[in-house]
């Protein structure tokens, strides 16, 4: 898997067909020549803003889970009612993944991210008055959460498209890792500060505060990054291989083994992450009823933030040392799925509270390495349509996550054993990892024969 190939040149063979040729140490020269790429200074500024945006996105996403218990008491919801209100987000989240990625591939990820953030910020601010609007509180809350899912569903596919279009290849893993650390920080802030605001000022304050902070982000991005900025446009007749999505047969992509290896690994990673997010609080509450809730709700996410950033540095370091892309992607994915499973299976036995928190923290931290593996692999395989394909991956991951979370609840109810759940996570992760290690790759598969294209 290892090699010294770090960049791609497109040349024609004797028959005139476009082929990939890899040259060592030419990535920077090729990236610099691409006018669509951000200058390094601008890329650093966007990285900071996208990190903050990801953090706020997760704060808004976690507002409802934090407030649902209080809202259920106020509006007399049952557990089933609360489940409907929470589940509305995920159904909406699955709908716009592919559409958001495809739109980003066409018009630019910056625009799609900005417009979606404006929209879900308004939904966040409008949720409290909307819920109080009439006696149909459950229906209105579910609709608000559904719309939140629809609007936030475009974020990560747009980010994948943006990263593919604007960021140098050697910096992509770090950008994606930084964004994933932002999601961990958002979850942490929502659980900590959000809980304090809920106790002191009521559940409405959580939505208003998150919406206000997101509004500030929107204002800064508009004034400093988007307003007056003319993004490079794709001209007809000058086909850029990086953006040949209209010339790339989608059916042919889904016949490529590396594409399905990536999709399967992403599905397994998403589903096991959903299970941990959904059931770990219940596990700790039932297994260690005397333990402080803030410890197991916050410590793993504190560890996840530097771990995700380190994963990006580690990946880029391997590339700078001449390791091939396939080797780097598979190495980081092994940490994300293999190492994390080795620690999570420890919970299947009898452990102390300190041991449980430690192994969960290590497992969650290791899982963040997927942002330098499968999450960025889509930009290696299909840079011309990275957003749309990542949207498809995320849709499959969301659906598989919903299924596995429901199955886990059934297994807990039937077996009365948490060991079953941790064993299930290990099996699913191992399956996805083996498929990716055997069939995964990082060489482009979206190139087409440009003989039929009139190049000017």
C-alpha positions in Angstrom: 0.0 0.0 0.0 2.8 2.4 0.7 4.5 4.3 -2.0 6.0 7.6 -3.0 3.1 8.8 -5.1 1.7 12.0 -3.7 0.3 13.8 -6.8 -1.5 13.3 -10.1 -0.6 14.4 -13.6 -3.1 13.8 -16.4 -1.6 12.8 -19.7 -2.7 11.0 -22.9 -1.4 7.6 -23.8 -0.5 6.5 -27.4 -4.2 6.2 -28.2 -5.0 9.7 -27.0 -6.8 8.5 -23.8 -6.5 10.5 -20.6 -4.5 8.6 -18.0 -3.3 9.2 -14.4 0.4 9.5 -13.8 1.7 9.9 -10.3 4.8 12.0 -9.7 6.5 12.3 -6.3 6.8 15.7 -4.7 4.8 17.6 -7.3 1.6 18.1 -5.4 2.4 21.6 -4.3 3.3 22.7 -7.8 0.1 21.3 -9.3 -2.1 22.7 -6.5 -0.6 26.1 -6.8 -1.2 26.2 -10.5 -5.0 25.6 -9.9 -6.7 29.0 -9.8 -9.6 27.5 -7.9 -7.5 26.7 -4.8 -7.5 29.1 -1.9 -4.2 30.8 -1.1 -2.8 29.3 2.1 -3.6 32.5 4.1 -7.2 32.4 3.0 -7.4 28.7 3.6 -6.3 29.2 7.2 -9.0 31.9 7.8 -11.7 29.6 6.3 -10.5 26.8 8.4 -11.0 28.9 11.6 -14.5 30.0 10.4 -15.5 26.5 9.4 -14.3 25.1 12.7 -16.5 27.7 14.6 -19.4 27.0 12.2 -19.2 23.2 12.8 -19.2 23.9 16.5 -22.3 26.1 16.3 -24.0 23.5 14.0 -23.7 20.9 16.7 -24.8 23.3 19.4 -28.0 23.9 17.5 -28.3 20.1 16.8 -27.9 19.2 20.4 -30.3 21.9 21.7 -33.4 19.7 21.4 -31.8 16.5 23.1 -30.7 18.7 26.0 -34.1 20.4 26.4 -36.4 17.4 25.6 -36.8 16.2 29.2 -37.9 19.7 30.4 -40.1 20.2 27.4 -41.7 16.8 27.9 -42.7 17.8 31.5 -44.0 21.2 30.5 -46.0 19.9 27.5 -46.9 16.4 29.0 -45.1 14.4 26.4 -44.7 10.6 26.7 -41.4 8.8 25.9 -42.9 8.0 22.5 -43.8 11.7 21.9 -40.2 12.7 22.8 -38.9 10.1 20.5 -41.0 11.5 17.6 -39.7 15.0 18.3 -36.1 13.9 18.4 -36.4 11.5 15.4 -37.8 14.3 13.1 -34.2 15.6 12.8 -32.8 12.4 11.4 -35.5 11.9 8.8 -34.9 15.4 7.5 -31.1 14.9 7.7 -31.2 12.0 5.3 -33.1 13.9 2.6 -30.7 16.6 1.5 -27.3 14.9 1.7 -26.9 14.1 -2.0 -28.7 17.3 -3.1 -26.5 19.5 -1.0 -23.3 17.8 -2.2 -24.4 18.0 -5.8 -25.3 21.7 -5.5 -21.9 22.4 -3.9 -20.1 20.6 -6.7 -22.0 22.9 -9.1 -22.0 26.4 -7.5 -19.4 26.2 -4.8 -19.5 24.8 -1.2 -19.1 28.3 0.3 -22.4 29.5 -1.0 -24.3 26.3 0.0 -22.9 26.3 3.5 -23.7 30.0 3.9 -27.3 29.7 2.7 -28.0 26.6 4.8 -26.5 28.2 7.9 -28.8 31.3 7.5 -31.8 28.9 7.2 -31.1 26.7 10.2 -30.2 29.7 12.3 -33.7 31.1 11.6 -35.3 27.8 12.5 -33.3 27.7 15.8 -34.4 31.2 16.7 -38.0 30.4 15.7 -38.4 27.1 17.6 -39.5 28.5 21.0 -42.2 30.9 19.6 -43.3 28.2 17.1 -43.8 25.7 19.9 -45.8 28.1 21.9 -47.8 29.1 18.9 -50.7 26.7 19.5 -51.7 23.6 21.5 -50.2 21.3 18.9 -46.7 21.6 20.5 -45.6 18.1 19.5 -46.4 18.5 15.9 -44.8 21.9 15.6 -41.7 20.8 17.4 -41.4 17.7 15.1 -41.8 19.9 12.1 -39.1 22.3 13.4 -36.7 19.4 14.0 -37.4 18.0 10.6 -36.6 21.3 8.9 -33.5 21.5 11.0 -32.4 18.2 9.7 -33.2 19.1 6.1 -31.1 22.3 6.4 -28.2 20.8 8.3 -28.0 17.8 6.0 -26.1 19.7 3.3 -23.3 20.7 5.7 -20.8 17.9 5.6 -21.3 17.0 1.9 -20.8 20.7 1.1 -17.7 20.6 3.2 -16.3 17.6 1.3 -17.0 19.4 -2.0 -15.4 22.6 -0.7 -12.4 20.8 0.5 -12.0 19.0 -2.8 -12.3 22.3 -4.8 -10.4 24.8 -2.7 -7.9 23.0 -0.5 -4.5 21.6 -1.5 -4.3 17.9 -1.3 -1.7 17.8 1.5 -4.0 20.0 3.7 -7.3 18.2 3.2 -7.0 15.7 6.0 -6.1 18.5 8.5 -9.1 20.5 7.4 -11.6 17.6 7.7 -10.0 16.6 11.1 -10.4 20.2 12.4 -14.0 20.2 11.3 -14.7 17.0 13.2 -13.0 18.4 16.3 -15.4 21.3 16.0 -18.3 18.9 16.2 -16.9 17.4 19.4 -16.5 20.9 20.8 -20.1 21.8 19.9 -21.3 18.7 21.6 -19.2 19.5 24.7 -20.4 23.1 24.9 -24.0 22.1 24.4 -23.8 19.6 27.1 -22.0 21.9 29.6 -23.1 25.5 29.0 -26.5 24.4 27.5 -27.4 22.4 30.6 -26.5 25.4 32.9 -28.7 27.7 30.8 -31.5 25.2 30.9 -31.5 25.1 34.7 -31.2 28.9 35.2 -33.2 30.5 32.4 -35.4 27.7 30.9 -35.3 25.7 27.7 -36.0 28.6 25.4 -32.7 30.3 26.3 -30.8 27.4 24.8 -32.4 27.9 21.4 -32.1 31.7 21.6 -28.4 31.7 22.6 -27.4 29.2 20.0 -29.4 31.1 17.3 -27.8 34.4 18.3 -24.3 33.0 18.2 -25.0 31.4 14.8 -26.3 34.8 13.5 -23.0 36.4 14.4 -21.1 33.7 12.5 -23.4 34.4 9.4 -22.7 38.1 9.7 -18.9 37.7 9.9 -18.8 35.3 7.0 -21.0 37.5 4.8 -19.0 40.7 5.5 -15.5 39.2 5.4 -15.7 36.2 3.1 -18.7 36.1 0.8 -19.8 39.6 0.1 -18.3 41.0 -3.1 -16.2 37.9 -3.6 -16.4 36.4 -7.1 -15.8 32.7 -7.1 -14.1 31.1 -10.1 -16.7 30.0 -12.6 -16.4 26.9 -14.8 -16.5 27.9 -18.4 -18.0 25.8 -21.1 -15.4 24.2 -23.4 -12.6 24.3 -20.8 -13.2 21.0 -19.0 -11.3 20.8 -15.8 -10.7 17.2 -14.8 -11.3 18.1 -11.2 -14.8 19.1 -12.0 -15.9 16.8 -14.8 -19.0 15.6 -12.9 -21.3 16.2 -15.8 -19.0 13.9 -17.9 -18.7 11.3 -15.3 -21.2 8.4 -15.6 -22.6 7.8 -12.2 -23.4 4.2 -12.9 -19.8 3.5 -13.8 -18.7 5.0 -10.4 -20.9 2.6 -8.5 -19.2 -0.3 -10.3 -15.9 0.6 -8.8 -14.9 -1.6 -5.9 -13.0 1.1 -4.0 -16.1 3.3 -4.0 -18.2 0.6 -2.4 -15.4 -0.2 0.1 -15.4 3.4 1.1 -19.2 3.5 1.4 -19.4 0.3 3.5 -16.7 1.5 5.9 -18.4 4.9 6.3 -21.8 3.1 6.9 -20.2 0.9 9.6 -18.4 3.9 11.2 -21.5 6.1 11.3 -23.8 3.4 12.7 -21.5 2.4 15.5 -21.0 6.1 16.4 -24.7 6.6 16.5 -25.1 3.7 18.9 -22.4 5.1 21.2 -23.9 8.5 21.2 -27.4 7.2 21.8 -26.8 4.5 24.5 -23.6 5.4 26.4 -25.4 7.8 28.8 -27.9 5.1 29.5 -25.1 2.5 30.0 -23.3 4.7 32.5 -26.5 5.7 34.3 -27.6 2.1 34.8 -24.2 0.6 35.5 -22.9 3.3 37.7 -25.9 5.1 39.2 -23.9 7.0 41.8 -21.5 8.5 39.3 -21.5 12.2 38.3 -23.2 12.5 34.9 -21.0 15.4 33.7 -17.9 13.2 33.9 -19.0 10.6 31.3 -21.0 13.2 29.3 -18.0 15.5 28.9 -14.7 13.8 29.3 -14.8 11.7 26.1 -15.5 14.8 24.0 -12.7 16.7 25.7 -10.4 13.9 24.5 -11.9 13.9 21.0 -11.0 17.5 20.2 -7.2 17.2 20.3 -7.4 13.6 19.0 -9.2 14.7 15.8 -6.6 17.5 15.2 -3.7 15.1 15.9 -5.2 12.7 13.4 -5.1 15.3 10.7 -1.5 16.2 11.5 -0.5 12.5 11.6 -2.1 11.9 8.2 -0.4 14.9 6.6 2.9 13.9 8.2 2.8 10.5 6.6 2.1 12.0 3.2 5.0 14.4 3.7 7.3 11.5 4.4 6.5 9.9 1.0 3.8 7.4 2.1 1.2 6.7 -0.5 -2.4 7.9 -0.2 -3.8 4.3 0.1 -1.5 3.4 2.9 -2.2 6.7 4.8 -6.0 6.3 4.4 -6.0 2.7 5.5 -3.7 3.4 8.4 -5.8 6.1 9.9 -9.0 4.1 9.3 -7.4 1.2 11.2 -7.0 3.5 14.2 -10.6 4.7 13.8 -12.3 1.4 13.6 -9.7 -1.2 14.8 -8.1 0.5 17.8 -11.4 2.0 19.0 -13.0 -1.4 18.9 -10.2 -3.0 20.9 -11.0 -0.6 23.7 -14.8 -0.6 23.5 -14.9 -4.4 23.8 -13.3 -4.0 27.2 -16.7 -2.7 28.4 -18.2 -6.1 27.7 -16.6 -7.3 30.9 -17.0 -6.0 34.4 -15.0 -2.8 34.8 -14.9 0.0 37.3 -16.3 3.5 36.6 -12.8 5.0 36.1 -11.9 2.2 33.7 -15.1 2.6 31.8 -14.6 6.4 31.3 -11.0 5.8 30.3 -11.7 3.2 27.6 -14.7 5.1 26.3 -12.6 8.3 26.0 -9.8 6.4 24.2 -12.3 4.7 21.9 -14.0 8.0 21.0 -10.7 9.7 20.5 -9.4 7.0 18.2 -12.7 7.0 16.2 -12.0 10.6 15.2 -9.2 9.4 12.9 -11.9 8.5 10.4 -11.9 12.1 9.3 -8.4 11.5 7.9 -9.4 8.1 6.5 -12.8 7.4 4.9 -14.2 10.9 5.3 -11.4 12.4 3.1 -11.1 9.3 0.8 -14.1 10.5 -1.3 -11.9 13.5 -2.4 -9.2 11.1 -3.4 -11.4 8.8 -5.5 -13.9 11.3 -7.0 -12.8 14.9 -6.7 -15.1 15.9 -9.5 -18.2 14.9 -7.6 -16.9 14.6 -4.0 -19.9 16.5 -2.5 -22.6 14.4 -4.1 -20.9 11.1 -3.4 -20.2 12.1 0.2 -23.9 13.0 0.5 -24.8 9.5 -0.7 -22.4 8.0 1.9 -23.8 10.1 4.7 -27.4 9.2 3.7 -26.5 5.5 3.8 -24.7 6.1 7.1 -27.6 7.9 8.7 -30.1 5.1 7.7 -27.8 2.4 8.9 -27.3 4.3 12.1 -31.0 4.5 12.7 -31.4 0.8 12.1 -28.5 -0.1 14.4 -29.7 2.2 17.2 -33.1 0.6 17.1 -31.7 -2.9 17.0 -29.5 -2.1 19.9 -32.5 -1.0 21.9 -34.2 -4.3 21.1 -31.1 -6.3 22.1 -30.8 -4.5 25.4 -34.5 -5.1 26.2 -34.3 -8.8 25.3 -30.8 -9.8 26.6 -30.6 -7.3 29.6 -26.8 -7.3 28.8 -24.7 -4.4 27.6 -22.0 -6.9 26.5 -24.3 -7.7 23.5 -24.2 -4.1 22.4 -20.4 -3.6 22.7 -19.9 -6.9 20.9 -22.2 -5.8 18.1 -20.2 -2.5 17.7 -17.0 -4.5 17.5 -18.4 -6.9 14.9 -19.7 -4.1 12.7 -16.5 -2.0 12.9 -14.4 -5.1 12.1 -16.6 -5.8 9.0 -16.2 -2.3 7.7 -12.5 -2.2 8.4 -11.7 -5.5 6.7 -13.7 -4.4 3.6 -11.8 -1.1 3.4 -8.4 -2.6 4.0 -8.9 -5.3 1.3 -10.8 -3.3 -1.4 -10.1 0.4 -0.5 -7.9 2.6 -2.6 -7.1 6.3 -3.0 -6.4 6.6 -6.8 -8.9 8.5 -8.9 -11.8 6.5 -10.4 -13.8 9.4 -11.9 -11.5 10.1 -14.9 -13.1 9.7 -18.3 -11.8 9.5 -21.8 -11.8 13.1 -22.9 -11.4 12.3 -26.6 -15.1 13.0 -27.0 -14.8 16.4 -25.3 -13.9 19.4 -27.3 -11.1 21.1 -25.3 -10.2 24.6 -26.1 
